[in-house]
């Protein structure tokens, strides 16, 4: 038996369930944590990087497509030298926690080296979605970020694209680092010059002082309900979170991961967990230049034809696109699953239709199948906080507290509000004492803002189910509470693949109605018209009749007004990042969509021509 076969068999074996302790207080509050202790972890992410650079300098760290479409690669040894050089150059420019490095660039090797070079010498970095700077004249979010951070230097890979925004929001004493182009109104440094800088003793001394309390970076929440918030990320947060990940995903400790990932580094899921998971375990990270969208998924498929990951993440819509391709392409499916140990989804609830298709294909390609896992976390939690690794019968379970995490469930109305404490929890929000104080309870638990429920009542070992964002839940006119998160997932399942997500309308109304984010691939199959536009598809009688039938079945099966959607509209226009309706990792913001599409909500309740009504009254 070959080494790969041994590893595959080892990875497919179920891990021993961790022992949990449970405490129930007199007021109904529940405390849950693993009984084992979190093992020691590195003092800094780049200290871990240098460990692997010394152990295997020729090991591949990162790869990206170049302008010719070929893979450009960099090893741990090459990157370690660049990190020390960049750190030396940034230190000489007077950067500090008060004047950090601002990064306005998509995922790239240069982006990664700039961030790690800064962090190596104790200078925080802050990566923003490039859309903040490229969204026309609306630079409100970028202005807010700059006011909070007071950056000392900005990295923008191609200066020409970003100069209008840089000139509009940054003072002239803030220098620019770029790969191409330069500014005539401020100091411009070339990325190549930084990489060529001789590593200094001052930088080595600065690195020696970096420890768990050092601010490594700032991550900004999406800001869809207000101005973006600068969440402090310390080295202790990042490293302890990776110790938690390694304890949960045991195969990482004996097989360095191979990762093919598209998700943006300005979000915690990829920018913290996935990015650092490669570094902490000596793995290889291939930057996927695709996206889970109809026009960009082809790039992801091309990359997966060439590189077989061992651990893979996507949002449910991304898996849907991949399944559409792999189910008709055996060679692509064979390559994708050839050394797969684990599949992870997040960002939205996965429908049972997609789950069943993915499970079936995984079992066909890998003996015993592949664990399809999820979890729960936030920018403020590292993000890794709740997880599972066991195979489940259906989606929805988010698992148990990770090693080192204490989960506190506090009764709120008929819900259990989740609060967390661990070494990977943020110390707070940068330069905002009030926001920090409001985020924690009297015992120091971070208030996640999510509701959870036991997958099996009273049994924490069986994990938890996400029970909605407390801020998204609302009351009908009758005073009945609506758990939006669970309802969205149930509705998407009921629509049998026609929807990738849904937005629920109904505060202070008599009933619930929905804006449907369509799965156009499935809808085209229903219509029989593969070349029809989205607008035409949404109006087709066959499509509307199918939607009505499935919506009616959902309404008939519902147990009451808080779980029954009686009307829906298919959204033919895509969700907008600029308007806060969706993040660049694909998560839908319920409140922003309802705000921006108030005319459609009005049509939902006014009986517009585009509304599809369920037929259910008198049948249950």
Secondary structure, 3 states (H helix, E strand, C coil): CCHHHHHHHHHHCCCCCCCEEEEECCCCCEEEEECCCCCCCCCCHHHHHHHHHHHCCCCEEEEEECCCCCEEEEEHHHHHHHHHHHHHHHHHCCCCCCCCEEECCCCCHHHHHHHHHHHHCCCCEEECCCHHHHCCCCCHHHHHHHHHHCCCEEECCEHHHHHHHHHHHCCCCCEEEECECCCCCCCEEEHHHHHCCCCCHHHHHHHHHCCCCCEEEEEECCCCCCCCCEEEEEHHHHHHHHHHHHHHCHHHHCCCCEEEECCCCCCHHHHHHHHHHHHHCCCEEEECCCCCCCCCHHHHHHHHHHCCCCEEEECHHHHHHHHHHHCCCHHHHHHHCCCCCEEEECCCCCCHHHHHHHHHHHHHHCCCCCEEECEEECHHHCCEEEECCCCCCCCCEEEEECCCCEEEEEEECCEEEEEEECCCCCCCECCCHHHHHHHECCCCCEEEEEEEEECCCCCHHHCEEEEEECCCCEECCCCCEECHHHHHHHHHHHCCCCEEEEEEECCCCCCEEEEEEECHHHHHHHHCCCCCCHHHHHHCHHHHHHHHHHHHHHHHHCCCHHHCEEEEEEECCCCCCCCCCECCCCCECHHHHHHHCHHHHHHHHHCCCCCEECCCCCCC
